[in-house]
Amino acid sequence: MPLDASWAESWIRLSAQVVAEHREELTALDTAIGDGDHGTNLERGMRAAVAALEDAGELPTPGAVLKLTATILISTVGGAAGPLIGTAFLRAAREADAPVLDAPGAARMVSAACEGVLARGHAEAGDKTMVDAWAAAARAAQEAVTRVGQCEDAPAAVLEAAAEAAAAGASATEPMRARRGRASYLGERSRGHRDPGAESTSLILAAAALSARRACEVRD
């Protein structure tokens, strides 16, 4: 079942809810190797995005929802995370600027988000950043397109594959030595801590997948 603007709105609302629920966890991760404000800043940004969507009323495409979200995140989330996550949503919006999103479109959306983070942050997979989650998600989404074919729930299945890979990518940052961002200043002491941006990425993609699955179930 293709995903429309109502799915995208549900995604942002659920992302805001999930980030709020995990705010302390994200803040603790960031306290260990960063500024200690990732959870608080991201919660504020997602809450502002939801408010902006409510003010905007009905939007025509998933891309319109994601573009508005990107604008709000860039302007309200402090530190490096705001521009990075905002750019991810902005690039994703370009691939979702149609009335509905099919499975290949969902995969392209995730890949575009990853490319946005790569371009904005100049990090690579293995640097212990959110790229480790986004890159894993993009690969998994592309691989899932062929596997799921044209089944009814193909877009949801693609996003579920992306979310699962993002979670694994976030977990994989724990033993890494940080090579980018404030965590890199810690050197070897950055090992043993999960990157907070990778973790929040996995939460956001999990919300995308769950919203897509719920949309399929409602339409069935």
SULLINPE-V887150 format. One record per residue. N is the residue number from 1. RES is the residue in three letters. SS is DSSP state (hx for helix, st for strand, lp for the rest). PSI is psi in whole degrees, 0 to 359 (* if undefined). D_CENTER is the distance of its C-alpha to the mean C-alpha in Angstrom with 2 decimals. Layout:
# SULLINPE-V887150
n->N res->RES ss->SS psi->PSI d_center->D_CENTER
n->N res->RES ss->SS psi->PSI d_center->D_CENTER
This chain:
# SULLINPE-V887150
n->1 res->MET ss->lp psi->119 d_center->21.30
n->2 res->PRO ss->lp psi->153 d_center->19.48
n->3 res->LEU ss->st psi->132 d_center->16.70
n->4 res->ASP ss->lp psi->192 d_center->17.73
n->5 res->ALA ss->hx psi->328 d_center->16.91
n->6 res->SER ss->hx psi->325 d_center->17.58
n->7 res->TRP ss->hx psi->314 d_center->14.83
n->8 res->ALA ss->hx psi->320 d_center->12.30
n->9 res->GLU ss->hx psi->318 d_center->13.97
n->10 res->SER ss->hx psi->321 d_center->13.88
n->11 res->TRP ss->hx psi->312 d_center->10.13
n->12 res->ILE ss->hx psi->319 d_center->9.99
n->13 res->ARG ss->hx psi->316 d_center->12.99
n->14 res->LEU ss->hx psi->324 d_center->11.87
n->15 res->SER ss->hx psi->316 d_center->8.72
n->16 res->ALA ss->hx psi->318 d_center->11.47
n->17 res->GLN ss->hx psi->315 d_center->13.75
n->18 res->VAL ss->hx psi->319 d_center->11.85
n->19 res->VAL ss->hx psi->319 d_center->11.05
n->20 res->ALA ss->hx psi->319 d_center->14.74
n->21 res->GLU ss->hx psi->330 d_center->15.91
n->22 res->HIS ss->lp psi->15 d_center->14.45
n->23 res->ARG ss->hx psi->313 d_center->15.31
n->24 res->GLU ss->hx psi->322 d_center->18.33
n->25 res->GLU ss->hx psi->314 d_center->16.81
n->26 res->LEU ss->hx psi->322 d_center->14.19
n->27 res->THR ss->hx psi->320 d_center->17.17
n->28 res->ALA ss->hx psi->318 d_center->19.38
n->29 res->LEU ss->hx psi->319 d_center->17.24
n->30 res->ASP ss->hx psi->330 d_center->17.19
n->31 res->THR ss->hx psi->325 d_center->20.87
n->32 res->ALA ss->hx psi->323 d_center->21.78
n->33 res->ILE ss->hx psi->7 d_center->20.59
n->34 res->GLY ss->lp psi->217 d_center->19.50
n->35 res->ASP ss->lp psi->347 d_center->20.40
n->36 res->GLY ss->lp psi->20 d_center->19.72
n->37 res->ASP ss->lp psi->10 d_center->17.90
n->38 res->HIS ss->hx psi->313 d_center->14.15
n->39 res->GLY ss->hx psi->314 d_center->14.15
n->40 res->THR ss->hx psi->314 d_center->16.57
n->41 res->ASN ss->hx psi->316 d_center->15.09
n->42 res->LEU ss->hx psi->322 d_center->11.58
n->43 res->GLU ss->hx psi->316 d_center->13.49
n->44 res->ARG ss->hx psi->318 d_center->15.75
n->45 res->GLY ss->hx psi->317 d_center->13.28
n->46 res->MET ss->hx psi->323 d_center->11.60
n->47 res->ARG ss->hx psi->320 d_center->15.22
n->48 res->ALA ss->hx psi->324 d_center->16.39
n->49 res->ALA ss->hx psi->317 d_center->13.97
n->50 res->VAL ss->hx psi->317 d_center->15.37
n->51 res->ALA ss->hx psi->320 d_center->18.80
n->52 res->ALA ss->hx psi->322 d_center->18.50
n->53 res->LEU ss->hx psi->322 d_center->17.64
n->54 res->GLU ss->hx psi->319 d_center->20.65
n->55 res->ASP ss->hx psi->328 d_center->22.81
n->56 res->ALA ss->hx psi->336 d_center->21.90
n->57 res->GLY ss->lp psi->203 d_center->23.01
n->58 res->GLU ss->lp psi->127 d_center->22.40
n->59 res->LEU ss->lp psi->152 d_center->20.40
n->60 res->PRO ss->lp psi->333 d_center->21.37
n->61 res->THR ss->lp psi->160 d_center->18.31
n->62 res->PRO ss->hx psi->323 d_center->14.62
n->63 res->GLY ss->hx psi->323 d_center->14.43
n->64 res->ALA ss->hx psi->320 d_center->16.41
n->65 res->VAL ss->hx psi->314 d_center->14.14
n->66 res->LEU ss->hx psi->326 d_center->11.06
n->67 res->LYS ss->hx psi->317 d_center->13.57
n->68 res->LEU ss->hx psi->318 d_center->14.92
n->69 res->THR ss->hx psi->316 d_center->11.70
n->70 res->ALA ss->hx psi->314 d_center->11.17
n->71 res->THR ss->hx psi->317 d_center->14.82
n->72 res->ILE ss->hx psi->317 d_center->14.76
n->73 res->LEU ss->hx psi->318 d_center->12.00
n->74 res->ILE ss->hx psi->325 d_center->13.91
n->75 res->SER ss->hx psi->343 d_center->17.11
n->76 res->THR ss->hx psi->338 d_center->16.51
n->77 res->VAL ss->lp psi->121 d_center->14.24
n->78 res->GLY ss->lp psi->173 d_center->16.66
n->79 res->GLY ss->hx psi->200 d_center->16.83
n->80 res->ALA ss->hx psi->335 d_center->14.82
n->81 res->ALA ss->hx psi->321 d_center->11.41
n->82 res->GLY ss->hx psi->304 d_center->11.99
n->83 res->PRO ss->hx psi->324 d_center->12.85
n->84 res->LEU ss->hx psi->308 d_center->10.20
n->85 res->ILE ss->hx psi->322 d_center->7.10
n->86 res->GLY ss->hx psi->318 d_center->9.58
n->87 res->THR ss->hx psi->324 d_center->10.54
n->88 res->ALA ss->hx psi->313 d_center->7.32
n->89 res->PHE ss->hx psi->324 d_center->7.67
n->90 res->LEU ss->hx psi->315 d_center->11.34
n->91 res->ARG ss->hx psi->321 d_center->11.59
n->92 res->ALA ss->hx psi->322 d_center->9.76
n->93 res->ALA ss->hx psi->324 d_center->12.31
n->94 res->ARG ss->hx psi->329 d_center->15.11
n->95 res->GLU ss->hx psi->356 d_center->14.60
n->96 res->ALA ss->lp psi->21 d_center->14.44
n->97 res->ASP ss->lp psi->60 d_center->17.50
n->98 res->ALA ss->lp psi->161 d_center->19.79
n->99 res->PRO ss->lp psi->324 d_center->20.92
n->100 res->VAL ss->lp psi->161 d_center->19.23
n->101 res->LEU ss->st psi->121 d_center->16.77
n->102 res->ASP ss->lp psi->186 d_center->18.29
n->103 res->ALA ss->hx psi->311 d_center->17.14
n->104 res->PRO ss->hx psi->324 d_center->17.56
n->105 res->GLY ss->hx psi->322 d_center->15.80
n->106 res->ALA ss->hx psi->319 d_center->12.70
n->107 res->ALA ss->hx psi->318 d_center->12.91
n->108 res->ARG ss->hx psi->324 d_center->13.63
n->109 res->MET ss->hx psi->313 d_center->10.67
n->110 res->VAL ss->hx psi->318 d_center->8.30
n->111 res->SER ss->hx psi->319 d_center->11.01
n->112 res->ALA ss->hx psi->320 d_center->11.29
n->113 res->ALA ss->hx psi->316 d_center->7.84
n->114 res->CYS ss->hx psi->315 d_center->8.92
n->115 res->GLU ss->hx psi->324 d_center->12.30
n->116 res->GLY ss->hx psi->317 d_center->11.43
n->117 res->VAL ss->hx psi->319 d_center->10.26
n->118 res->LEU ss->hx psi->315 d_center->13.37
n->119 res->ALA ss->hx psi->321 d_center->15.56
n->120 res->ARG ss->hx psi->321 d_center->14.78
n->121 res->GLY ss->hx psi->346 d_center->14.89
n->122 res->HIS ss->lp psi->30 d_center->17.43
n->123 res->ALA ss->lp psi->166 d_center->16.25
n->124 res->GLU ss->lp psi->164 d_center->16.54
n->125 res->ALA ss->lp psi->136 d_center->15.63
n->126 res->GLY ss->lp psi->353 d_center->17.92
n->127 res->ASP ss->lp psi->357 d_center->17.79
n->128 res->LYS ss->lp psi->59 d_center->16.00
n->129 res->THR ss->lp psi->184 d_center->12.91
n->130 res->MET ss->lp psi->342 d_center->9.13
n->131 res->VAL ss->hx psi->326 d_center->10.42
n->132 res->ASP ss->hx psi->328 d_center->11.79
n->133 res->ALA ss->hx psi->316 d_center->8.70
n->134 res->TRP ss->hx psi->318 d_center->7.36
n->135 res->ALA ss->hx psi->318 d_center->11.06
n->136 res->ALA ss->hx psi->319 d_center->11.81
n->137 res->ALA ss->hx psi->317 d_center->9.33
n->138 res->ALA ss->hx psi->317 d_center->10.84
n->139 res->ARG ss->hx psi->313 d_center->14.24
n->140 res->ALA ss->hx psi->322 d_center->14.07
n->141 res->ALA ss->hx psi->316 d_center->13.04
n->142 res->GLN ss->hx psi->318 d_center->15.94
n->143 res->GLU ss->hx psi->325 d_center->18.25
n->144 res->ALA ss->hx psi->332 d_center->17.63
n->145 res->VAL ss->hx psi->314 d_center->18.78
n->146 res->THR ss->hx psi->322 d_center->22.25
n->147 res->ARG ss->hx psi->319 d_center->22.40
n->148 res->VAL ss->hx psi->339 d_center->21.65
n->149 res->GLY ss->lp psi->224 d_center->23.80
n->150 res->GLN ss->lp psi->24 d_center->24.60
n->151 res->CYS ss->lp psi->160 d_center->24.43
n->152 res->GLU ss->lp psi->320 d_center->23.74
n->153 res->ASP ss->lp psi->25 d_center->20.43
n->154 res->ALA ss->hx psi->314 d_center->19.21
n->155 res->PRO ss->hx psi->320 d_center->15.97
n->156 res->ALA ss->hx psi->319 d_center->15.05
n->157 res->ALA ss->hx psi->321 d_center->16.23
n->158 res->VAL ss->hx psi->315 d_center->14.16
n->159 res->LEU ss->hx psi->327 d_center->10.85
n->160 res->GLU ss->hx psi->320 d_center->12.49
n->161 res->ALA ss->hx psi->319 d_center->13.34
n->162 res->ALA ss->hx psi->317 d_center->9.91
n->163 res->ALA ss->hx psi->318 d_center->8.82
n->164 res->GLU ss->hx psi->318 d_center->12.18
n->165 res->ALA ss->hx psi->323 d_center->11.97
n->166 res->ALA ss->hx psi->320 d_center->8.82
n->167 res->ALA ss->hx psi->318 d_center->10.91
n->168 res->ALA ss->hx psi->322 d_center->13.86
n->169 res->GLY ss->hx psi->321 d_center->12.48
n->170 res->ALA ss->hx psi->316 d_center->11.73
n->171 res->SER ss->hx psi->324 d_center->15.20
n->172 res->ALA ss->hx psi->345 d_center->16.75
n->173 res->THR ss->lp psi->344 d_center->16.23
n->174 res->GLU ss->lp psi->311 d_center->18.82
n->175 res->PRO ss->lp psi->355 d_center->21.93
n->176 res->MET ss->lp psi->153 d_center->20.89
n->177 res->ARG ss->lp psi->127 d_center->22.62
n->178 res->ALA ss->lp psi->135 d_center->20.38
n->179 res->ARG ss->lp psi->356 d_center->21.27
n->180 res->ARG ss->lp psi->157 d_center->19.14
n->181 res->GLY ss->lp psi->183 d_center->18.59
n->182 res->ARG ss->hx psi->328 d_center->20.69
n->183 res->ALA ss->hx psi->333 d_center->20.47
n->184 res->SER ss->hx psi->336 d_center->22.44
n->185 res->TYR ss->hx psi->339 d_center->25.39
n->186 res->LEU ss->hx psi->346 d_center->25.83
n->187 res->GLY ss->hx psi->231 d_center->26.62
n->188 res->GLU ss->hx psi->336 d_center->27.46
n->189 res->ARG ss->hx psi->348 d_center->26.71
n->190 res->SER ss->hx psi->345 d_center->22.96
n->191 res->ARG ss->lp psi->147 d_center->23.40
n->192 res->GLY ss->lp psi->3 d_center->22.89
n->193 res->HIS ss->lp psi->134 d_center->19.88
n->194 res->ARG ss->lp psi->140 d_center->16.23
n->195 res->ASP ss->lp psi->128 d_center->13.99
n->196 res->PRO ss->hx psi->324 d_center->12.34
n->197 res->GLY ss->hx psi->323 d_center->9.40
n->198 res->ALA ss->hx psi->321 d_center->8.87
n->199 res->GLU ss->hx psi->317 d_center->9.44
n->200 res->SER ss->hx psi->327 d_center->7.15
n->201 res->THR ss->hx psi->316 d_center->4.16
n->202 res->SER ss->hx psi->324 d_center->6.39
n->203 res->LEU ss->hx psi->317 d_center->7.08
n->204 res->ILE ss->hx psi->319 d_center->4.29
n->205 res->LEU ss->hx psi->328 d_center->4.73
n->206 res->ALA ss->hx psi->322 d_center->8.20
n->207 res->ALA ss->hx psi->323 d_center->8.57
n->208 res->ALA ss->hx psi->316 d_center->8.05
n->209 res->ALA ss->hx psi->316 d_center->10.58
n->210 res->LEU ss->hx psi->320 d_center->12.82
n->211 res->SER ss->hx psi->321 d_center->13.11
n->212 res->ALA ss->hx psi->318 d_center->14.05
n->213 res->ARG ss->hx psi->318 d_center->16.50
n->214 res->ARG ss->hx psi->321 d_center->18.01
n->215 res->ALA ss->hx psi->320 d_center->18.53
n->216 res->CYS ss->hx psi->318 d_center->20.38
n->217 res->GLU ss->hx psi->321 d_center->22.46
n->218 res->VAL ss->hx psi->319 d_center->23.50
n->219 res->ARG ss->hx psi->335 d_center->24.63
n->220 res->ASP ss->lp psi->* d_center->26.52
